[in-house]
Amino acid sequence: MAIIPQLSLFAWEDIEELGDLERLRLVVDTLPDEELMQTLETERGQGRNDYPIRAMWNSVLAGIVFQHESIEKLRRELARNGQLRHLCGFNGQVPPAWVYTRFLNKLKTHEDQIKAMFDQLVQELRQLLPDFGKHLAMDSKAIASYARHRSRHTASDGRRDTEATYGIKTYRGQNEDGTPWEKVVRWFGYKLHLIVDAVYELPIHYSLTQAHEADITEAHRMVDQLTQTHPEILEKAETLAADKAYDDTKLIRRLWDDHQIKPVIDIRNSWKDGEKTRLLNARENVVYTYRGQVCCVCPETGTEREMAHGGFEKDRNTLKKRCPAKQYGIQCQGMSQCPVAQGIRIPLSEDRRIFTPIDRSSYAWEKAYRRRTAAERVNSRLDCTFGLERHTIRGEQKMRVRCGLALCVMLAMAVGRIKANQAEKMRSLVA
């Protein structure tokens, strides 16, 4: 018979050896939540304190850190893990479900303080990482509501989701054999919009909207908000990468003209007449494509050759293009009579969508655009690690609080790892 030795109930060394619970302690110690805790404790006043505010708050954070999809799973973990209860601050029984319901409803009224914690963590990361915010990426992600469809009842009762709307995203591309493909994603719920640091893969700004809201509309709002909360990031940022959903002349013009941020945004083909090239203004033998590829046409043979990149002249707001025959040693029969043999300058005003400070047809643009995947990886961690793919949330305000808490935990973990000299683990919630 296997004998289970009796554990000492009051062995403090067992409590100090936290093991996996160290992750929760890291978040609790790093999160700047004192102002929120004092506010909640003041609101409770002289009421009953069977389940202390700080213990409830710590247990909610534990649910995110240890990836519990629902409050019931968190309660079961608290019931069987005395060390976790002690770390959270509970001295007695596990709080019943209705206590968590009331506590989470209370948190909904302090959404602005949760956002303030997020902004404070962003500011702390700027101090710890000198180049934080140098390269930005923007994206949005679909978050389905726990409700599967719109209810015929419009009155809010705390259970049905009356704010969620239907969203749709269409992805298009080409297979290796050249045939086009299309994927359509539909959901009922919300959309989380993010601006992230493209090097460290950490969020800098976020907002939650209904699913039908256009990405580009919210992008302009986020730039406005970032101007108010972290103007120093916009002053320091060099590039912002985004996909075709953000292909907008106003946004491109605004990023460069107002903030000197080079937009690296994929472009849609908006040429409706089917033409493959257009004649460059005031140039009789220079054409360009909608993707910014500029070619010169030989006066003798009519051969099109892509012109060489000559860089960007910031003081003139122009792109330089050079003769390919001279740059690459190509034999061109019409070089002697070519009007662009000495190269050309293309002002960005020729077409602000097509001609950007980083030449769209250059390797530098491709390299900068690859940083956009940082936003996709943040989205993936939110889904798989922080529980936004599997949840039990209905309602926009609840969803906004839940997203804010997940992003705060993500940043708190990063700050804690850096301060503990574990910068290589700053993006990991589990390690």
C-alpha positions as CSV (number, residue, x, y, z in Angstrom):
1,M,0.0,0.0,0.0
2,A,1.4,3.4,-0.9
3,I,1.3,5.7,2.1
4,I,0.7,9.5,1.4
5,P,2.8,11.4,3.9
6,Q,0.9,14.1,5.8
7,L,1.9,17.6,4.7
8,S,2.4,20.3,7.3
9,L,-0.4,22.9,6.9
10,F,1.7,25.8,8.1
11,A,5.1,25.2,6.5
12,W,6.1,28.6,5.2
13,E,8.9,27.2,3.1
14,D,6.2,25.4,1.0
15,I,4.6,28.7,0.4
16,E,7.8,30.5,-0.6
17,E,8.7,27.8,-3.2
18,L,6.1,29.1,-5.7
19,G,7.1,27.2,-8.8
20,D,4.7,28.0,-11.5
21,L,2.9,30.5,-9.3
22,E,5.9,32.7,-9.7
23,R,4.3,34.0,-12.9
24,L,1.4,35.3,-11.0
25,R,3.6,37.0,-8.4
26,L,5.5,38.6,-11.2
27,V,2.3,40.2,-12.7
28,V,0.9,41.2,-9.3
29,D,4.2,42.9,-8.3
30,T,4.5,44.7,-11.6
31,L,1.0,45.8,-12.4
32,P,0.4,49.5,-11.3
33,D,-3.0,48.8,-9.8
34,E,-2.8,50.7,-6.5
35,E,-5.0,53.6,-7.6
36,L,-7.7,51.2,-8.8
37,M,-7.5,49.1,-5.6
38,Q,-7.9,52.2,-3.4
39,T,-10.9,53.4,-5.5
40,L,-12.6,50.0,-5.1
41,E,-11.9,49.8,-1.4
42,T,-13.3,53.3,-0.9
43,E,-16.4,52.4,-2.8
44,R,-16.9,49.3,-0.6
45,G,-16.5,51.5,2.5
46,Q,-17.7,49.9,5.7
47,G,-19.5,47.1,4.0
48,R,-18.8,43.4,4.6
49,N,-15.3,42.3,3.7
50,D,-15.6,38.5,3.5
51,Y,-13.8,38.5,0.2
52,P,-11.2,41.4,0.1
53,I,-11.0,43.6,-2.9
54,R,-7.3,42.9,-3.5
55,A,-7.8,39.1,-3.2
56,M,-10.6,39.2,-5.7
57,W,-8.5,41.3,-8.1
58,N,-5.5,39.0,-7.8
59,S,-7.7,35.9,-8.5
60,V,-9.0,37.6,-11.6
61,L,-5.4,38.1,-12.8
62,A,-4.7,34.5,-11.9
63,G,-7.5,33.4,-14.2
64,I,-5.7,35.2,-17.1
65,V,-2.2,34.1,-16.2
66,F,-3.2,30.5,-15.8
67,Q,-5.5,30.5,-18.8
68,H,-8.8,29.7,-17.2
69,E,-11.5,30.3,-19.8
70,S,-14.3,30.8,-17.3
71,I,-14.9,31.9,-13.7
72,E,-16.0,28.4,-12.8
73,K,-12.7,26.9,-13.9
74,L,-10.9,29.5,-11.9
75,R,-13.0,28.7,-8.8
76,R,-12.3,25.0,-9.1
77,E,-8.5,25.7,-9.4
78,L,-8.7,27.9,-6.2
79,A,-10.6,25.2,-4.4
80,R,-7.9,22.6,-5.0
81,N,-4.9,24.8,-4.8
82,G,-4.3,26.2,-1.3
83,Q,-1.1,27.9,-2.3
84,L,-2.8,29.8,-5.1
85,R,-5.5,30.9,-2.6
86,H,-2.9,32.1,-0.2
87,L,-1.0,34.0,-2.9
88,C,-4.2,35.7,-4.0
89,G,-5.0,36.7,-0.4
90,F,-7.9,34.5,0.5
91,N,-7.9,33.2,4.1
92,G,-11.2,31.3,4.0
93,Q,-13.4,29.7,1.4
94,V,-13.3,30.3,-2.4
95,P,-15.7,33.1,-3.4
96,P,-19.0,31.9,-4.9
97,A,-19.9,32.7,-8.5
98,W,-22.2,35.6,-7.6
99,V,-19.3,37.4,-5.8
100,Y,-17.3,37.3,-9.1
101,T,-20.3,38.5,-11.0
102,R,-20.6,41.6,-8.8
103,F,-16.9,42.2,-8.8
104,L,-16.6,42.1,-12.6
105,N,-19.6,44.4,-12.9
106,K,-17.9,46.8,-10.6
107,L,-14.7,46.6,-12.8
108,K,-16.8,47.7,-15.8
109,T,-17.4,51.1,-14.2
110,H,-13.6,51.6,-13.9
111,E,-12.6,50.9,-17.5
112,D,-10.8,54.2,-17.7
113,Q,-8.5,53.2,-14.8
114,I,-7.7,49.9,-16.5
115,K,-6.7,51.8,-19.7
116,A,-4.6,54.1,-17.5
117,M,-2.7,51.1,-16.1
118,F,-2.0,50.0,-19.7
119,D,-0.7,53.4,-20.7
120,Q,1.5,53.5,-17.6
121,L,3.0,50.1,-18.5
122,V,3.7,51.4,-22.0
123,Q,5.5,54.4,-20.5
124,E,7.5,52.1,-18.3
125,L,8.5,50.0,-21.3
126,R,9.7,53.1,-23.1
127,Q,12.1,53.7,-20.2
128,L,13.3,50.1,-20.1
129,L,13.7,49.7,-23.9
130,P,15.1,52.8,-25.5
131,D,14.0,51.9,-29.0
132,F,10.5,50.8,-28.0
133,G,8.0,52.3,-30.5
134,K,10.6,52.9,-33.3
135,H,8.8,50.6,-35.7
136,L,5.0,50.2,-35.4
137,A,2.5,47.8,-36.9
138,M,-1.3,48.0,-37.0
139,D,-3.9,45.3,-37.4
140,S,-7.3,44.3,-36.1
141,K,-8.7,40.9,-35.0
142,A,-12.2,39.4,-34.8
143,I,-13.5,38.5,-31.4
144,A,-16.7,36.5,-31.5
145,S,-19.2,37.0,-28.8
146,Y,-20.3,34.1,-26.7
147,A,-23.8,34.8,-28.1
148,R,-24.1,33.1,-31.5
149,H,-26.5,35.6,-33.0
150,R,-28.6,38.7,-32.3
151,S,-31.4,38.2,-29.9
152,R,-34.9,39.2,-30.9
153,H,-35.1,40.8,-27.4
154,T,-33.4,44.2,-27.4
155,A,-33.6,44.9,-23.6
156,S,-30.3,44.3,-21.9
157,D,-30.5,41.8,-19.0
158,G,-26.8,41.0,-18.4
159,R,-27.0,37.7,-20.2
160,R,-27.9,38.4,-23.9
161,D,-25.5,40.4,-26.1
162,T,-27.3,43.5,-27.4
163,E,-24.2,45.4,-28.6
164,A,-22.5,42.9,-30.9
165,T,-22.8,43.1,-34.6
166,Y,-21.9,41.0,-37.6
167,G,-18.5,41.3,-39.2
168,I,-17.0,40.0,-42.4
169,K,-13.4,39.8,-43.6
170,T,-12.4,38.7,-47.1
171,Y,-8.9,37.4,-47.8
172,R,-7.6,37.0,-51.4
173,G,-4.5,35.8,-53.0
174,Q,-2.9,33.6,-55.7
175,N,-1.9,29.9,-55.6
176,E,1.5,28.8,-56.9
177,D,-0.1,27.9,-60.2
178,G,-1.5,31.5,-60.6
179,T,-5.1,30.7,-59.8
180,P,-6.8,33.1,-57.4
181,W,-8.2,32.0,-54.0
182,E,-10.6,33.7,-51.7
183,K,-11.5,33.1,-48.0
184,V,-14.4,34.8,-46.3
185,V,-14.6,34.9,-42.5
186,R,-17.9,35.9,-40.8
187,W,-18.5,36.4,-37.1
188,F,-20.9,37.9,-34.6
189,G,-19.2,40.0,-32.0
190,Y,-16.5,42.7,-31.9
191,K,-13.2,43.8,-33.4
192,L,-10.0,44.5,-31.4
193,H,-7.8,47.1,-33.0
194,L,-4.1,47.2,-32.1
195,I,-1.0,49.3,-32.6
196,V,2.0,47.3,-31.6
197,D,5.8,47.6,-31.4
198,A,6.9,45.6,-34.5
199,V,10.3,44.7,-33.0
200,Y,9.3,43.6,-29.4
201,E,5.8,42.4,-30.4
202,L,4.1,44.2,-27.6
203,P,1.0,46.4,-27.7
204,I,1.2,50.2,-27.6
205,H,-2.5,51.2,-28.1
206,Y,-5.8,49.3,-28.4
207,S,-9.5,49.9,-28.9
208,L,-12.5,47.7,-29.2
209,T,-15.4,48.3,-31.6
210,Q,-18.4,46.5,-32.9
211,A,-17.6,44.0,-35.6
212,H,-18.9,46.0,-38.5
213,E,-16.6,49.0,-37.9
214,A,-14.1,49.6,-40.7
215,D,-10.4,49.2,-39.9
216,I,-9.4,52.5,-41.5
217,T,-12.0,54.5,-39.6
218,E,-10.7,53.3,-36.3
219,A,-7.1,53.7,-37.4
220,H,-7.6,57.5,-37.7
221,R,-9.2,57.5,-34.2
222,M,-6.3,55.5,-32.7
223,V,-3.8,58.0,-34.2
224,D,-5.8,60.8,-32.6
225,Q,-5.8,59.0,-29.2
226,L,-2.1,58.1,-29.4
227,T,-1.4,61.8,-30.1
228,Q,-3.0,62.5,-26.7
229,T,-1.7,59.6,-24.6
230,H,1.8,59.0,-26.0
231,P,2.8,61.8,-28.3
232,E,6.5,60.9,-27.8
233,I,5.9,57.6,-29.5
234,L,4.6,59.3,-32.6
235,E,7.6,61.6,-32.6
236,K,10.0,58.8,-32.3
237,A,8.4,56.3,-34.7
238,E,10.0,55.8,-38.1
239,T,7.7,53.3,-39.8
240,L,4.2,52.0,-39.5
241,A,3.3,48.8,-41.3
242,A,-0.3,47.6,-42.1
243,D,-2.2,45.5,-44.6
244,K,-4.5,46.6,-47.4
245,A,-7.4,47.3,-45.0
246,Y,-5.5,50.5,-44.1
247,D,-4.8,51.6,-47.7
248,D,-6.1,55.2,-47.5
249,T,-4.6,58.3,-48.9
250,K,-5.6,60.4,-45.9
251,L,-3.9,58.1,-43.5
252,I,-0.7,57.9,-45.6
253,R,-0.6,61.6,-46.0
254,R,-1.3,62.2,-42.3
255,L,1.5,59.8,-41.1
256,W,4.2,61.4,-43.2
257,D,3.1,65.0,-43.3
258,D,2.1,65.4,-39.6
259,H,4.3,62.8,-37.8
260,Q,7.2,62.0,-40.2
261,I,6.3,58.3,-40.0
262,K,7.0,56.4,-43.2
263,P,3.8,54.5,-44.1
264,V,4.4,50.9,-45.2
265,I,0.9,49.9,-46.1
266,D,0.0,47.4,-48.8
267,I,-2.0,48.7,-51.7
268,R,-5.2,47.7,-53.5
269,N,-5.5,47.8,-57.3
270,S,-8.0,50.7,-57.7
271,W,-7.4,51.1,-61.4
272,K,-10.8,50.1,-62.7
273,D,-10.2,50.3,-66.5
274,G,-7.9,47.3,-66.6
275,E,-4.7,49.2,-67.6
276,K,-1.5,47.7,-66.3
277,T,0.6,50.9,-66.5
278,R,0.1,54.6,-66.6
279,L,2.3,57.3,-68.1
280,L,4.2,59.3,-65.5
281,N,3.2,63.0,-65.6
282,A,5.4,65.2,-67.9
283,R,7.5,62.1,-69.0
284,E,7.0,60.8,-72.5
285,N,8.8,57.5,-72.0
286,V,8.3,56.6,-68.2
287,V,5.4,54.5,-67.0
288,Y,4.5,53.1,-63.6
289,T,2.3,50.3,-62.1
290,Y,-0.2,50.6,-59.3
291,R,2.4,49.0,-57.0
292,G,4.9,51.8,-57.7
293,Q,7.2,50.0,-60.1
294,V,8.6,52.6,-62.5
295,C,9.9,51.7,-65.9
296,C,11.5,53.6,-68.7
297,V,10.8,52.8,-72.4
298,C,13.6,52.7,-74.8
299,P,13.0,55.3,-77.6
300,E,14.5,52.9,-80.2
301,T,13.2,49.4,-79.4
302,G,10.3,50.2,-77.1
303,T,11.7,47.8,-74.5
304,E,10.5,48.5,-70.9
305,R,13.1,48.3,-68.2
306,E,12.5,48.9,-64.4
307,M,14.5,51.9,-63.3
308,A,17.0,51.6,-60.5
309,H,16.2,52.9,-57.0
310,G,18.0,56.1,-56.1
311,G,16.6,56.7,-52.6
312,F,14.3,59.3,-51.1
313,E,15.1,63.0,-50.8
314,K,13.4,64.2,-47.6
315,D,13.9,67.9,-48.2
316,R,12.3,67.7,-51.6
317,N,9.7,64.9,-50.9
318,T,10.8,63.1,-54.0
319,L,11.8,59.6,-55.0
320,K,14.9,59.3,-57.2
321,K,15.0,56.9,-60.1
322,R,18.1,56.1,-62.2
323,C,18.7,54.8,-65.7
324,P,18.9,51.0,-65.6
325,A,21.4,50.9,-68.4
326,K,23.9,53.0,-66.6
327,Q,23.3,51.3,-63.2
328,Y,23.3,47.7,-64.3
329,G,25.5,47.9,-67.5
330,I,22.7,47.0,-69.8
331,Q,23.1,47.8,-73.6
332,C,20.4,50.3,-74.5
333,Q,20.2,51.4,-78.2
334,G,18.3,54.5,-77.4
335,M,20.4,55.8,-74.5
336,S,21.8,58.7,-76.4
337,Q,18.4,60.1,-77.2
338,C,16.6,59.0,-74.0
339,P,15.3,62.1,-72.1
340,V,15.6,60.3,-68.7
341,A,19.1,58.9,-69.1
342,Q,20.3,61.2,-66.3
343,G,17.6,59.9,-63.9
344,I,14.4,61.5,-62.7
345,R,12.8,62.7,-59.5
346,I,9.2,61.7,-58.7
347,P,7.4,63.9,-56.3
348,L,5.2,62.1,-53.8
349,S,2.4,64.4,-54.8
350,E,2.2,62.5,-58.1
351,D,0.1,59.9,-56.3
352,R,0.3,59.8,-52.5
353,R,-1.0,56.2,-52.3
354,I,1.5,54.8,-54.8
355,F,4.6,56.9,-54.2
356,T,5.6,56.8,-50.5
357,P,8.9,57.8,-48.7
358,I,10.0,54.1,-48.8
359,D,9.8,53.1,-52.5
360,R,7.2,50.4,-52.8
361,S,9.2,48.5,-55.4
362,S,12.3,48.4,-53.3
363,Y,13.8,45.7,-51.0
364,A,13.7,48.2,-48.1
365,W,9.9,48.3,-48.5
366,E,9.5,44.5,-48.5
367,K,11.8,44.3,-45.4
368,A,9.8,46.9,-43.5
369,Y,6.4,45.4,-44.5
370,R,7.5,42.0,-43.1
371,R,7.4,43.6,-39.7
372,R,3.6,43.8,-40.0
373,T,3.5,40.2,-38.9
374,A,4.3,41.3,-35.4
375,A,0.7,42.5,-35.0
376,E,-0.5,39.1,-36.2
377,R,1.6,37.3,-33.6
378,V,0.2,39.5,-30.9
379,N,-3.3,38.6,-32.1
380,S,-2.4,34.9,-32.0
381,R,-1.1,35.1,-28.4
382,L,-4.3,36.9,-27.4
383,D,-6.3,34.1,-28.9
384,C,-4.4,31.1,-27.9
385,T,-2.6,32.2,-24.6
386,F,-4.8,34.9,-23.2
387,G,-8.1,33.2,-23.9
388,L,-9.9,35.5,-26.3
389,E,-10.6,32.6,-28.7
390,R,-12.5,30.6,-26.0
391,H,-14.4,32.7,-23.5
392,T,-17.9,33.1,-22.0
393,I,-18.3,36.9,-22.5
394,R,-21.4,38.7,-23.8
395,G,-21.5,42.5,-24.0
396,E,-19.3,45.2,-25.3
397,Q,-18.3,46.6,-21.9
398,K,-17.4,43.2,-20.5
399,M,-15.4,42.5,-23.6
400,R,-13.6,45.8,-23.4
401,V,-12.6,45.2,-19.8
402,R,-11.5,41.6,-20.6
403,C,-9.3,42.8,-23.5
404,G,-7.8,45.5,-21.4
405,L,-6.9,43.1,-18.6
406,A,-5.3,40.7,-21.0
407,L,-3.2,43.4,-22.6
408,C,-2.2,44.8,-19.1
409,V,-1.1,41.3,-18.1
410,M,0.9,41.0,-21.3
411,L,2.7,44.2,-20.7
412,A,3.2,43.6,-16.9
413,M,4.7,40.2,-17.7
414,A,7.1,41.9,-20.1
415,V,8.1,44.6,-17.6
416,G,8.6,42.0,-14.9
417,R,10.7,39.8,-17.1
418,I,13.0,42.7,-18.1
419,K,13.5,43.8,-14.6
420,A,14.3,40.2,-13.6
421,N,17.0,40.1,-16.3
422,Q,14.9,37.7,-18.4
423,A,14.3,39.9,-21.4
424,E,14.4,36.9,-23.7
425,K,11.1,35.7,-22.1
426,M,9.3,39.1,-22.2
427,R,6.7,37.9,-24.7
428,S,6.0,34.6,-23.0
429,L,3.1,34.1,-20.5
430,V,3.9,30.4,-19.9
431,A,7.7,30.1,-19.8
